[in-house]
Amino acid sequence: MTSKTVLITGASSGIGLETASLLDSQGWRVFAGCLPGEDLTVLKSRTTDRTTIIPIDVTRPELVSAAAESVGQAVGADGLTALVNNAGFAASAPMEYVPMDLLRQQFEVNFFGQVSVTQAFLPLIRRASAGRIINLCSILGRVTTPFSGPYCASKHAMESFTDALRLELVPWGIQVVGIEPGVIKTPIWKRVLDIMHELGEELPPDARERYGRRFAAVQRQMVAIRDTSSPPEEVAAVIQMALTARRPRTRYLVGKEAALTARLRWLLPDRLLYRLILQRYGLN
């Protein structure tokens, strides 16, 4: 790549922050997509003037269009080398009782928003030679865990979206890569646990009777999993690899848990895999 320009959504914290910081340090021109009004103190302290903050909310078409126009003016005829679709959040709830507004929000952020951003920035990526799209998927797009159905479903959709793009963009030489982390220690965990606590409090009496004990058990186990999870720097390093490899893989697993889960998904019959998952979350 002669030009190294990248837009990263969700760049104010976690994986997005680490990726912006890493690429900035390696000489990339970084457009850091952040929600309007976010605290950007850490991002600014860890990047140089090679990084430009771009206000964007992937669920608001007018902000997505404005971001694409702003980046387009900045890169000009050279185009945008790469797009990293990283923005996202996780909702956990029993599928029988998940509020439909929350489920729609999960897909608006984790799926529809990613499609919207990709559509808006593809014209800029086509201008660049050998442009790339990196989608933050998840191993939970392949293997579903209890009470994470909303998040897992949105990431399963991202897996299919990534495959469709990869097949359809062949004529333009645009590489499309899926990054599939396991459990990563990022600020997303606080929101996950906050949502779980709020939903646990708001569940109707019959839902608490049916799911209360199991839902609480999963919350406790998720805290334990969070405390032993991999750092976001590991994901950033893999994203950098996917951006710079001459022939990147179609997908990258990140972390030992992701690698083990993918292998078990391939090796084990469904019912045995489900039994192991229930044991993992204290539901056996």
N, C-alpha and C positions, 0 to 999 in steps of 0.2 A: 504494500500500500504506500503510495507516495504521499497521500494526505492522511492525517490521523485526527479525525473529528468524530465525536460521539455524543449522542444525547442519552442520558440516563434518567429514567423516571424514578420517583421515590428516593431521591439522592440525599435527603437531609439526615438520614440515620441508617443504621444497620448495614445490610449488604450494599445498598446504593451509595451510602457515604464511603464505605471502604473501597468500593470500585472507583468512585470519582477521585478519591485521594490517591489510589495506586496509579491510575492512568495519568492523572495530572503529573505525578512525580516522574512518569516515563515519557513526558513530552507531548502527550495528547492534548488537543484542544477540547475541553470538556464543557458540554452544556448540561448543567445540573438541574433537572426538573424537580421542582419543589412546590408543595401546596402554598398558596398565598397565605401569609400570616404565620408561617412556621418559624420556629427559632432556628436560625441558620448560623449561630455562633460557632459551633463545632466545625461545620462544613467550611466556613470561611477561614477558620484557624488552620485547617489542614490542607488547604489548596492555595494555589498561586493565582496570578492574574491570567493564567491560561484557562481558568474555569469561570464560566459565566452562568449565573443563576437565572433560570427560566421559570417564571410562575406557570404552573400547570396543574390542573385537576383533571384526571383522565375521565371523570364522569361528566364533565362540562364541555360540550362541543365547542363553545365559543373560546374557551381557554386553550383547548387543543389546537384549534385553527390559528389563534394568535401566536402560540408557541411555534408552530410550523412556519409561520410567516417570518417571525423574528429570527429563527435559526436560518431560514432560507436566505434572508438578507445578509446574514453574517458570513455564510459559507460561499455564497455566490455560485459561479459556474462549477466550482470544484465539487459541490454537493456534500452530502453527509456520509462519512465512511461507515458509521455503525449506529444502530439503535439498540439500546438495552432496555427491554420492557421489564421493569423491576417492581413498579408500584403494586401494592397489594395489602390485604389484611386477612385475618382468619376469624371466622365465626364458628362456634361449637355449640351444638344443641341437639336434642333428640329430634330426628326428622319428623316424627309424629306431631311435634309441638313447635317446631321452629317457626317464629313469626315470618310471614311471607315478605314483609317489608325488609327484614334482615336478610332473608335469602336473596331477594332481588338486589339489595345493596352488595352482597357478596359477589354476585355475578357482574354487577355494574363495574365494580372496581377490578376484580381479578380476571374478568374475561372481556366483557363488552368494551371496557375502557382500553384494554390492550389492543383490541381490534381497531378501535377508533384512532388511537395513536399511530398504529402501524399504517393505516390507510392514509393518514395525514402526512406522514414523513416518507412514505415510499417514493414519491417523486424526487425528493432530495437524495435518497439512497441510490436511485437509478443514475443520477448525475455522476456519482462517484464510481471509480473503477473498483470492481470486486467488492461492492458494499456488503455489509453483513447485518443480520438481525439476530439478536440474542434474546430469547424468551426465558424468563425465570419460571420454570415449571416446578415440579416437586416430585419426590418419590411417592408422595400421597396422591399424585395423579394416576399412579399405577396400582397402589394398594390402599384401600380405605380402612380407617380406624374408627372405633365406636365414638359417636357423638361429634365427629369431625366431618360428617356428611356434606354440609354446605361448602366447606373449604375444599374437601377432596373432589367434589363434583366440579367445582370451578377450575381446579387444576387439571382434572381429566379433560375438560373442554380445552384448556390451553395446550395439552399434548396434541390433540387432534388439529387444533388451529396451526400449531407449529409444523406438523406434518403436511398439512394442506399448503401452507406457504412454501415449504421446501420444494414440493412437487411443482407448484405453479410458477415459481420464480426462476426455474432453471434457464429459460431463454435469455435472461439478463445476467446470469452468472452471480446472482445474489445468494450467498450462503445463509442458511437459516439453522440456528443451533438451539437446542433445548438444554437448559441447565436444570438438573434434578437434585437439589440438596436433600439431605435428611433433616434432622433436627438441628437448627442453627440458633445460637444465642443472640437474639436481636430484640429491639423494643416491641416487636409484634407480640411477644409473649405476654406483656403486661395487658395489652388490649384483649388478647384471647382470654386470659384468666378473669379480667374484669367483666367481659361479656358473659362468661360462664357463670360468674357469681350473680350478676344481675338477672340472668335468665332463671337461675336456680331459685332466686327469691320470687320471681314473677310466675313461675309455673303454677297452673291451676291445681287444686287438691288432688284430682285423679292422676295428673301427671307426676306429682311428687310421690304419690303412692306407688306408681308403676316404675318410675325412673330415679327417684330421689337418691336412693342409696348408691346405685350404680353410677349416676352422674357425679356424685360427690367423690366416689372412688377414683373415677377417671381424672377429676380435677387434682386430687392428691398425687396421682401418678404423673400427671403432666408437669407438676412442679418439680418432681424428682428428675424427670427427663430433661427439663429445661436446665437444671443445675449441672447436668453432665453433657450438655450439647456442645457442638463444635463452634468455634468463633467465626464471625462473618468474613474475616480475612481469608479463610480457606475458599469461600465461594468467589470472592473478588479475584483471587489468584487464578481460579479456573476460568472465570470470565475473560481475564486478560489473555489466557492461553487460547481460548476459543476465538478471540479477536485477532490474534497474531499468527496462529498456526497457518502454514501454507495450505493445508487441506484439513480443516477442522472436522472433528467427529460430528455426527448428526445430533448426538446428545452426550452429556457428561454427567455422571453421578458424582456427588460431592459428599464425602464423609463415609466412615465405616458403616454406619447404620444404613445409609442409602444403598451401599453396595451389597450388604447382607440381605436387606429386604428385597432388592431386585432379584438376587439369586434364589431366595426362598420362593418368590412369586413364580419363578421359572421352574423350579424343581418340584414343588409340593402340590398335591391336589388341594382344591379349594378348602375342603372341610378341615384338613389338617392345618392349613395356613390360618384359617379363622380361629381355630383352637389356640394356636400360638399367640395370635393377636389379643385374644381375650385374656390369656394368661399375662401377657405383657402389661395390660391395663388393670390387672387385679380383678377381672370379672369372671374368672373360672369358677 
